[in-house]
Amino acid sequence: QVQLVESGGGLVQAGGSLRVSCAASGRALSSYAMTWFRQAPGKEREFVASISRSGISTYYVDSVQGRFTISRDNAKNTVYLQMNSLKPEDTAVYYCVATPSFNVNYVPSAPTGFSSWGQGTQVTVSS
């Protein structure tokens, strides 16, 4: 099973940028579609963005479309989430999720029973 470790979270002012990373170990990241979820205090977990194994296909929740960019470097076994024009409502713990897939262009919007989760990284956006 793949192990995931997120990093790069922190405190940023509204309008600023932050890049969070997710490093994988134990298995090649290229076998997995990767997804970022987030959960704010008192709220349900929310899908943020997903990228296919190939990196060609991506999918975003409407609220981050045009501000966030998901990318991956399979050679470095790492996936990234570049977050620009951050808003206070982006404040949450961000989790990366690896979902095994045979389809290299599959972009999941929900975890499956085979998904692996990282421990999360806190992103706080001040107004």
N, CA, C and O of each residue as an XYZ file, in Angstrom:
508
protein
N       0.843     -1.193      0.000
C       0.000      0.000      0.000
C       0.876      1.238      0.000
O       1.928      1.259      0.639
N       0.458      2.244     -0.695
C       1.237      3.471     -0.774
C       1.042      4.295      0.487
O      -0.053      4.357      1.046
N       2.139      4.935      0.929
C       2.075      5.862      2.051
C       2.216      7.282      1.516
O       3.020      7.547      0.623
N       1.421      8.189      2.079
C       1.382      9.563      1.595
C       1.676     10.536      2.725
O       1.166     10.390      3.836
N       2.508     11.533      2.428
C       2.834     12.555      3.424
C       2.680     13.922      2.772
O       3.381     14.251      1.815
N       1.745     14.718      3.309
C       1.534     16.068      2.809
C       2.466     17.045      3.519
O       2.880     16.817      4.656
N       2.786     18.130      2.832
C       3.603     19.188      3.414
C       3.294     20.490      2.690
O       2.639     20.507      1.648
N       3.783     21.576      3.270
C       3.660     22.869      2.608
C       2.515     23.731      3.093
O       2.350     24.859      2.629
N       1.731     23.226      4.009
C       0.653     24.041      4.537
C       1.194     25.169      5.398
O       2.379     25.201      5.728
N       0.309     26.100      5.759
C       0.734     27.207      6.598
C      -0.299     28.300      6.634
O      -1.456     28.112      6.260
N       0.152     29.457      7.099
C      -0.712     30.630      7.225
C      -0.372     31.615      6.113
O       0.796     31.937      5.893
N      -1.389     32.087      5.422
C      -1.190     33.034      4.334
C      -2.317     34.044      4.339
O      -3.435     33.731      4.749
N      -2.034     35.247      3.889
C      -3.078     36.264      3.816
C      -3.973     36.045      2.599
O      -3.553     35.450      1.607
N      -5.184     36.522      2.685
C      -6.104     36.430      1.557
C      -5.479     37.088      0.326
O      -4.872     38.157      0.406
N      -5.645     36.425     -0.799
C      -5.034     36.893     -2.033
C      -3.669     36.301     -2.301
O      -3.140     36.424     -3.406
N      -3.095     35.658     -1.294
C      -1.768     35.077     -1.437
C      -1.800     33.703     -2.070
O      -2.848     33.201     -2.478
N      -0.606     33.104     -2.139
C      -0.451     31.791     -2.768
C       0.259     30.834     -1.839
O       1.001     31.232     -0.941
N       0.010     29.561     -2.080
C       0.650     28.507     -1.305
C       0.668     27.257     -2.177
O      -0.256     27.015     -2.953
N       1.722     26.473     -2.040
C       1.764     25.187     -2.740
C       1.937     24.073     -1.712
O       2.887     24.064     -0.929
N       1.003     23.147     -1.739
C       1.120     21.974     -0.877
C       1.558     20.792     -1.726
O       1.224     20.686     -2.906
N       2.315     19.908     -1.092
C       2.871     18.755     -1.784
C       2.437     17.479     -1.088
O       2.077     17.476      0.090
N       2.482     16.401     -1.845
C       2.153     15.090     -1.298
C       3.185     14.112     -1.840
O       3.213     13.817     -3.035
N       4.027     13.616     -0.951
C       5.073     12.680     -1.338
C       4.633     11.256     -1.042
O       4.129     10.961      0.042
N       4.827     10.388     -2.005
C       4.423      8.994     -1.860
C       5.628      8.093     -1.667
O       6.717      8.365     -2.172
N       5.412      7.023     -0.932
C       6.449      6.007     -0.763
C       5.791      4.640     -0.694
O       4.595      4.524     -0.428
N       6.573      3.626     -0.934
C       6.060      2.268     -0.851
C       5.568      1.709     -2.172
O       5.693      0.511     -2.424
N       5.020      2.545     -3.001
C       4.542      2.149     -4.321
C       4.784      3.308     -5.294
O       4.904      4.461     -4.878
N       4.853      2.995     -6.571
C       5.022      4.041     -7.579
C       3.749      4.854     -7.713
O       2.663      4.307     -7.901
N       3.894      6.152     -7.615
C       2.737      7.038     -7.698
C       2.049      6.948     -9.058
O       0.864      7.258     -9.188
N       2.802      6.523    -10.063
C       2.258      6.458    -11.424
C       1.106      5.455    -11.555
O       0.390      5.472    -12.556
N       0.922      4.602    -10.581
C      -0.170      3.620    -10.616
C      -1.478      4.170    -10.068
O      -2.496      3.478    -10.059
N      -1.447      5.418     -9.611
C      -2.586      5.978     -8.900
C      -3.093      7.274     -9.521
O      -2.312      8.130     -9.937
N      -4.413      7.399     -9.575
C      -5.001      8.711     -9.771
C      -4.924      9.419     -8.427
O      -5.103      8.794     -7.381
N      -4.661     10.707     -8.451
C      -4.448     11.450     -7.209
C      -5.494     12.533     -7.042
O      -5.908     13.186     -8.000
N      -5.903     12.702     -5.812
C      -6.969     13.645     -5.499
C      -6.605     14.436     -4.252
O      -5.976     13.914     -3.332
N      -7.001     15.682     -4.234
C      -6.925     16.501     -3.026
C      -8.336     16.714     -2.508
O      -9.243     17.078     -3.257
N      -8.504     16.479     -1.205
C      -9.726     16.793     -0.483
C      -9.380     17.806      0.597
O      -8.208     17.991      0.927
N     -10.373     18.448      1.135
C     -10.153     19.337      2.265
C     -11.345     19.243      3.217
O     -12.460     18.883      2.838
N     -11.050     19.586      4.470
C     -12.097     19.595      5.476
C     -11.883     20.763      6.411
O     -10.858     20.859      7.084
N     -12.853     21.642      6.444
C     -12.825     22.787      7.345
C     -13.517     22.402      8.655
O     -14.333     21.480      8.672
N     -13.201     23.094      9.744
C     -13.825     22.777     11.036
C     -15.341     22.858     10.951
O     -15.896     23.847     10.473
N     -16.000     21.812     11.416
C     -17.443     21.798     11.448
C     -18.109     21.538     10.111
O     -19.334     21.575     10.002
N     -17.299     21.275      9.088
C     -17.862     21.041      7.753
C     -17.502     19.650      7.261
O     -16.585     19.005      7.769
N     -18.246     19.209      6.262
C     -17.975     17.915      5.686
C     -16.744     17.990      4.781
O     -16.374     19.053      4.282
N     -16.131     16.833      4.591
C     -15.012     16.746      3.684
C     -15.466     17.126      2.278
O     -16.571     16.779      1.860
N     -14.608     17.838      1.554
C     -14.950     18.371      0.245
C     -13.891     17.997     -0.786
O     -12.691     18.120     -0.539
N     -14.352     17.545     -1.931
C     -13.446     17.301     -3.051
C     -12.888     18.631     -3.554
O     -13.619     19.617     -3.648
N     -11.596     18.658     -3.875
C     -10.974     19.875     -4.376
C     -10.512     19.705     -5.835
O     -10.917     20.463     -6.716
N      -9.669     18.712     -6.067
C      -9.107     18.541     -7.405
C      -8.593     17.117     -7.565
O      -8.253     16.438     -6.596
N      -8.547     16.691     -8.820
C      -8.086     15.349     -9.112
C      -7.259     15.358    -10.387
O      -7.487     16.177    -11.278
N      -6.295     14.441    -10.472
C      -5.458     14.333    -11.657
C      -5.290     12.863    -12.004
O      -5.134     12.016    -11.124
N      -5.324     12.577    -13.282
C      -5.213     11.192    -13.725
C      -3.788     10.677    -13.595
O      -2.855     11.445    -13.360
N      -3.636      9.395    -13.747
C      -2.312      8.778    -13.689
C      -1.374      9.405    -14.708
O      -0.197      9.628    -14.427
N      -1.894      9.683    -15.874
C      -1.078     10.241    -16.957
C      -0.744     11.708    -16.738
O       0.211     12.230    -17.313
N      -1.540     12.374    -15.899
C      -1.365     13.808    -15.700
C      -2.074     14.641    -16.749
O      -2.085     15.869    -16.669
N      -2.667     13.980    -17.734
C      -3.309     14.706    -18.829
C      -4.671     15.246    -18.420
O      -5.056     16.346    -18.816
N      -5.398     14.466    -17.627
C      -6.763     14.862    -17.253
C      -6.794     15.385    -15.830
O      -6.202     14.800    -14.924
N      -7.490     16.492    -15.647
C      -7.683     17.074    -14.330
C      -9.142     17.461    -14.146
O      -9.890     17.603    -15.113
N      -9.526     17.627    -12.902
C     -10.916     17.981    -12.589
C     -10.920     18.769    -11.294
O     -10.235     18.406    -10.337
N     -11.698     19.856    -11.261
C     -11.706     20.742    -10.104
C     -13.139     21.002     -9.636
O     -14.085     20.989    -10.423
N     -13.262     21.235     -8.343
C     -14.535     21.737     -7.843
C     -14.681     23.179     -8.317
O     -13.687     23.895     -8.441
N     -15.903     23.605     -8.581
C     -16.129     24.926     -9.159
C     -15.505     26.058     -8.340
O     -15.025     27.042     -8.902
N     -15.511     25.919     -7.035
C     -15.052     27.006     -6.166
C     -13.555     27.284     -6.268
O     -13.098     28.343     -5.840
N     -12.783     26.350     -6.830
C     -11.338     26.578     -6.956
C     -10.893     26.644     -8.412
O      -9.730     26.929     -8.696
N     -11.811     26.382     -9.327
C     -11.470     26.420    -10.750
C     -10.879     27.775    -11.116
O     -11.458     28.815    -10.803
N      -9.730     27.762    -11.776
C      -9.070     28.997    -12.162
C      -8.130     29.569    -11.119
O      -7.340     30.463    -11.422
N      -8.203     29.069     -9.897
C      -7.309     29.539     -8.824
C      -6.314     28.462     -8.406
O      -5.171     28.772     -8.071
N      -6.731     27.220     -8.423
C      -5.890     26.106     -7.999
C      -5.452     25.295     -9.214
O      -6.169     25.196    -10.209
N      -4.260     24.721     -9.108
C      -3.755     23.840    -10.160
C      -3.158     22.591     -9.529
O      -2.264     22.674     -8.687
N      -3.657     21.444     -9.942
C      -3.101     20.182     -9.484
C      -2.122     19.689    -10.533
O      -2.377     19.793    -11.733
N      -1.000     19.151    -10.075
C       0.000     18.620    -10.993
C       0.703     17.456    -10.322
O       0.541     17.222     -9.125
N       1.477     16.737    -11.098
C       2.185     15.593    -10.548
C       3.513     15.426    -11.242
O       3.678     15.795    -12.405
N       4.463     14.860    -10.509
C       5.763     14.501    -11.040
C       5.981     13.043    -10.655
O       6.426     12.733     -9.550
N       5.662     12.169    -11.580
C       5.753     10.741    -11.256
C       7.188     10.297    -10.984
O       7.418      9.361    -10.219
N       8.144     10.966    -11.608
C       9.551     10.618    -11.368
C       9.954     10.918     -9.934
O      10.810     10.240     -9.365
N       9.323     11.954     -9.346
C       9.612     12.325     -7.962
C       8.578     11.742     -6.997
O       8.639     11.979     -5.790
N       7.627     10.977     -7.543
C       6.590     10.382     -6.694
C       5.861     11.423     -5.852
O       5.573     11.201     -4.676
N       5.568     12.558     -6.473
C       4.982     13.673     -5.742
C       3.859     14.307     -6.548
O       3.934     14.419     -7.771
N       2.823     14.716     -5.839
C       1.728     15.473     -6.447
C       1.647     16.812     -5.730
O       1.950     16.912     -4.541
N       1.236     17.838     -6.464
C       1.214     19.193     -5.937
C      -0.180     19.807     -6.090
O      -0.978     19.405     -6.937
N      -0.432     20.787     -5.241
C      -1.615     21.622     -5.408
C      -1.157     23.063     -5.235
O      -0.872     23.508     -4.124
N      -1.091     23.783     -6.348
C      -0.750     25.199     -6.324
C      -2.030     25.981     -6.098
O      -2.995     25.842     -6.849
N      -2.033     26.801     -5.063
C      -3.231     27.548     -4.697
C      -2.935     29.034     -4.774
O      -2.099     29.551     -4.035
N      -3.619     29.706     -5.663
C      -3.461     31.140     -5.853
C      -4.748     31.872     -5.486
O      -5.814     31.265     -5.387
N      -4.636     33.163     -5.288
C      -5.805     33.993     -4.953
C      -6.603     33.359     -3.819
O      -7.823     33.215     -3.901
N      -5.897     32.989     -2.774
C      -6.545     32.280     -1.674
C      -7.552     33.153     -0.955
O      -7.392     34.368     -0.844
N      -8.601     32.495     -0.468
C      -9.686     33.161      0.242
C      -9.810     32.539      1.637
O      -9.423     31.389      1.841
N     -10.351     33.299      2.596
C     -10.537     32.720      3.938
C     -11.332     31.417      3.915
O     -11.105     30.541      4.749
N     -12.243     31.282      2.988
C     -13.044     30.059      2.915
C     -12.257     28.856      2.400
O     -12.773     27.738      2.389
N     -11.016     29.076      1.976
C     -10.143     27.957      1.600
C      -9.465     27.334      2.824
O      -8.803     26.302      2.715
N      -9.634     27.963      3.978
C      -9.036     27.443      5.202
C      -9.574     26.048      5.506
O     -10.784     25.844      5.599
N      -8.657     25.091      5.659
C      -9.048     23.710      5.896
C      -7.794     22.863      6.064
O      -6.676     23.318      5.821
N      -8.005     21.631      6.482
C      -6.944     20.630      6.399
C      -7.055     19.985      5.018
O      -8.120     19.519      4.614
N      -5.937     19.970      4.312
C      -5.904     19.429      2.958
C      -5.281     18.041      2.985
O      -4.202     17.837      3.541
N      -5.983     17.090      2.374
C      -5.555     15.697      2.346
C      -5.318     15.253      0.903
O      -6.090     15.593      0.006
N      -4.254     14.497      0.687
C      -4.106     13.874     -0.618
C      -4.523     12.412     -0.518
O      -4.360     11.759      0.513
N      -5.057     11.935     -1.609
C      -5.615     10.596     -1.672
C      -5.134      9.914     -2.948
O      -5.189     10.498     -4.030
N      -4.670      8.696     -2.819
C      -4.218      7.904     -3.970
C      -5.228      6.804     -4.240
O      -5.562      6.023     -3.348
N      -5.709      6.745     -5.461
C      -6.681      5.730     -5.845
C      -6.108      4.917     -6.994
O      -5.845      5.467     -8.063
N      -5.909      3.615     -6.795
C      -5.362      2.795     -7.872
C      -6.336      2.743     -9.052
O      -7.553      2.704     -8.874
N      -5.767      2.745    -10.258
C      -6.622      2.773    -11.439
C      -5.912      2.122    -12.612
O      -4.718      2.330    -12.826
N      -6.661      1.329    -13.370
C      -6.132      0.777    -14.601
C      -6.202      1.805    -15.728
O      -5.385      1.794    -16.649
N      -7.186      2.685    -15.640
C      -7.401      3.695    -16.673
C      -6.477      4.873    -16.418
O      -6.604      5.544    -15.394
N      -5.554      5.134    -17.326
C      -4.572      6.202    -17.110
C      -5.197      7.585    -17.156
O      -4.551      8.558    -16.765
N      -6.439      7.703    -17.623
C      -7.091      9.009    -17.727
C      -8.247      9.190    -16.734
O      -9.019     10.144    -16.825
N      -8.343      8.277    -15.810
C      -9.413      8.325    -14.800
C      -9.149      9.449    -13.803
O      -8.046      9.569    -13.270
N     -10.179     10.281    -13.553
C     -10.066     11.363    -12.572
C     -11.204     11.203    -11.560
O     -12.331     11.620    -11.829
N     -10.924     10.614    -10.421
C     -11.963     10.388     -9.428
C     -12.374     11.669     -8.723
O     -11.567     12.585     -8.561
N     -13.629     11.730     -8.307
C     -14.110     12.858     -7.501
C     -14.506     12.389     -6.105
O     -14.978     13.174     -5.283
N     -14.306     11.109     -5.853
C     -14.615     10.560     -4.532
C     -13.657      9.402     -4.262
O     -13.224      8.729     -5.197
N     -13.329      9.167     -3.018
C     -12.456      8.031     -2.694
C     -13.202      6.713     -2.872
O     -14.432      6.668     -2.856
N     -12.443      5.665     -3.039
C     -13.010      4.329     -3.104
C     -12.494      3.524     -1.921
O     -11.687      4.008     -1.128
N     -12.960      2.319     -1.819
C     -12.483      1.458     -0.747
C     -11.021      1.082     -0.878
O     -10.435      0.531      0.053
N     -10.428      1.374     -2.021
C      -9.014      1.068     -2.253
C      -8.130      2.301     -2.130
O      -6.920      2.212     -2.342
N      -8.699      3.429     -1.797
C      -7.934      4.675     -1.697
C      -7.088      4.711     -0.443
O      -7.458      4.164      0.596
N      -5.929      5.373     -0.563
C      -5.032      5.602      0.570
C      -4.985      7.096      0.858
O      -4.978      7.916     -0.060
N      -4.954      7.442      2.145
C      -5.000      8.834      2.562
C      -3.711      9.238      3.266
O      -3.066      8.435      3.940
N      -3.352     10.530      3.086
C      -2.298     11.109      3.881
C      -2.868     11.624      5.192
O      -4.064     11.498      5.456
N      -1.992     12.208      6.015
C      -2.420     12.673      7.338
C      -2.968     14.095      7.305
O      -3.591     14.547      8.266
N      -2.737     14.795      6.209
C      -3.276     16.134      6.056
C      -2.288     17.224      6.412
O      -1.356     17.010      7.187
N      -2.505     18.396      5.838
C      -1.707     19.575      6.153
C      -2.658     20.766      6.271
O      -3.562     20.943      5.454
N      -2.434     21.574      7.301
C      -3.331     22.683      7.591
C      -2.996     23.888      6.715
O      -1.841     24.299      6.610
N      -4.020     24.436      6.097
C      -3.903     25.678      5.341
C      -4.852     26.691      5.985
O      -6.052     26.448      6.104
N      -4.300     27.812      6.390
C      -5.102     28.858      7.024
C      -4.933     30.151      6.249
O      -3.815     30.623      6.041
N      -6.048     30.717      5.824
C      -6.035     31.955      5.059
C      -6.682     33.047      5.910
O      -7.858     32.953      6.264
N      -5.910     34.076      6.234
C      -6.414     35.161      7.064
C      -6.977     36.274      6.188
O      -6.513     36.521      5.075
N      -7.985     36.926      6.727
C      -8.640     37.998      5.963
C      -7.995     39.345      6.229
O      -8.421     40.355      5.668
